[in-house]
Amino acid sequence: MKALRYPIDEAQAHLLTEAAETGQPGGAKIEVRDLTKVSDKDVRILRKVNVDIPRGMIMGVIGPSGSGKSTFLRALNRLWEPASGCVLLDGVDICELDVLNLRRKVGMLFQLPVLFEGTVADNVRYGPQLRGKKLSDVEVYKLLALADLDSSFYSKSGGELSVGQAQRVALARTLANEPEVLLLDEPTSALDPISTQNIEDVLVKLKKDKGMTVIMVSHSIKQIQRIADVVCLLVNGEIVEILEPNKISEARHTMAKTFLQLGS
Ligand SMILES: Nc1ncnc2c1ncn2[C@@H]1O[C@H](COP(=O)(O)OP(=O)(O)OP(=O)(O)O)[C@@H](O)[C@H]1O
């Protein structure tokens, strides 16, 4: 069994090891080591965060407002610059990668989708086009289907879409870059329950069919329990618990317990 460094405790290390090993071989997809962020005003936003993110799994990140969830997520594709050696992707320091290449491999979806001008197809073609590759119609249809959108969306413009549909177009656009990791920052918080379920279904399918590693920040404990394989609890800039979704109620950290009781 591959040992994971910097466990929170033995039980949690075991959980992550198991999770990493039931996916594709090779252990953690992303290793986070002593990730720290201090604001300009000298406030500690992240305090030595250490976690191994298992390959081909969905990791949920939950915690009280302001605990540093988005900040944590944004370090993983260098939306802010972590210190060298703090974030490794497949064992390689992300600071040593070309940042655009990194962001292709580690795609991100935000709470509210922002589509570019033009049609849905233009949006989906955007990333590959930057690399000089023009996606065929069939490739665009396939990406739309991956994001649970039928072919009728192909020539629609952003203004014709609901927020839920636009979020799925944003997902298709991200998937066009063939990412290995998806970072999701509350991707369904602006969506109705049906659109939420569509996105959740797509994420689970991407994990199953493509071995995608997904890290999702959510305010919904129920959502995390529906789709995550492992849950990371962040409180005050620290990961205080790593739990199986069905064992969230067993959290021991006082703040985490309060948060979970109020949220469930
Ligand atoms: N660039 C920045 N400069 C200064 N402070 C920041 C910066 N980014 C975030 N913060 C602060 O860091 C803390 C963590 O913010 P972050 O957005 O990561 O939390 P969060 O857990 O995602 O919150 P929420 O659930 O409300 O979205 C907050 O107190 C926020 O005000």
The ligand as an SDF file (V2000), in Angstrom:
LIG
                    3D

 31 33  0  0  0  0  0  0  0  0999 V2000
   -6.9950   38.0860   -2.4290 N   0  0  0  0  0  0  0  0  0  0  0  0
   -7.3860   38.1910   -1.1560 C   0  0  0  0  0  0  0  0  0  0  0  0
   -6.9270   39.1750   -0.3760 N   0  0  0  0  0  0  0  0  0  0  0  0
   -7.3260   39.2920    0.8950 C   0  0  0  0  0  0  0  0  0  0  0  0
   -8.1680   38.4540    1.4950 N   0  0  0  0  0  0  0  0  0  0  0  0
   -8.6690   37.4550    0.7620 C   0  0  0  0  0  0  0  0  0  0  0  0
   -8.3130   37.2600   -0.5940 C   0  0  0  0  0  0  0  0  0  0  0  0
   -8.9730   36.1810   -1.0590 N   0  0  0  0  0  0  0  0  0  0  0  0
   -9.6960   35.7220   -0.0360 C   0  0  0  0  0  0  0  0  0  0  0  0
   -9.5200   36.4670    1.0530 N   0  0  0  0  0  0  0  0  0  0  0  0
  -10.0950   36.2390    2.3790 C   0  0  0  0  0  0  0  0  0  0  0  0
   -9.7140   34.9210    2.7320 O   0  0  0  0  0  0  0  0  0  0  0  0
  -10.7520   34.2540    3.4130 C   0  0  0  0  0  0  0  0  0  0  0  0
  -11.1090   32.9800    2.6860 C   0  0  0  0  0  0  0  0  0  0  0  0
  -11.7800   33.3050    1.4680 O   0  0  0  0  0  0  0  0  0  0  0  0
  -12.3570   32.2000    0.5130 P   0  0  0  0  0  0  0  0  0  0  0  0
  -13.1370   32.9000   -0.5580 O   0  0  0  0  0  0  0  0  0  0  0  0
  -11.2770   31.3050    0.0860 O   0  0  0  0  0  0  0  0  0  0  0  0
  -13.3360   31.4180    1.4980 O   0  0  0  0  0  0  0  0  0  0  0  0
  -14.5020   30.4110    1.1790 P   0  0  0  0  0  0  0  0  0  0  0  0
  -14.4110   29.3320    2.2010 O   0  0  0  0  0  0  0  0  0  0  0  0
  -14.4570   29.9950   -0.2530 O   0  0  0  0  0  0  0  0  0  0  0  0
  -15.7760   31.2930    1.4610 O   0  0  0  0  0  0  0  0  0  0  0  0
  -17.2770   31.2240    0.8910 P   0  0  0  0  0  0  0  0  0  0  0  0
  -17.8220   29.8980    1.3290 O   0  0  0  0  0  0  0  0  0  0  0  0
  -17.9730   32.3680    1.5480 O   0  0  0  0  0  0  0  0  0  0  0  0
  -17.1860   31.3540   -0.6040 O   0  0  0  0  0  0  0  0  0  0  0  0
  -11.8770   35.2530    3.5410 C   0  0  0  0  0  0  0  0  0  0  0  0
  -11.7920   35.8670    4.7880 O   0  0  0  0  0  0  0  0  0  0  0  0
  -11.6160   36.2390    2.4200 C   0  0  0  0  0  0  0  0  0  0  0  0
  -12.1120   37.5080    2.7550 O   0  0  0  0  0  0  0  0  0  0  0  0
  1  2  1  0
  2  3  1  0
  2  7  2  0
  3  4  2  0
  4  5  1  0
  5  6  2  0
  6  7  1  0
  6 10  1  0
  7  8  1  0
  8  9  2  0
  9 10  1  0
 10 11  1  0
 11 12  1  0
 11 30  1  0
 12 13  1  0
 13 14  1  0
 13 28  1  0
 14 15  1  0
 15 16  1  0
 16 17  2  0
 16 18  1  0
 16 19  1  0
 19 20  1  0
 20 21  2  0
 20 22  1  0
 20 23  1  0
 23 24  1  0
 24 25  2  0
 24 26  1  0
 24 27  1  0
 28 29  1  0
 28 30  1  0
 30 31  1  0
M  END
$$$$
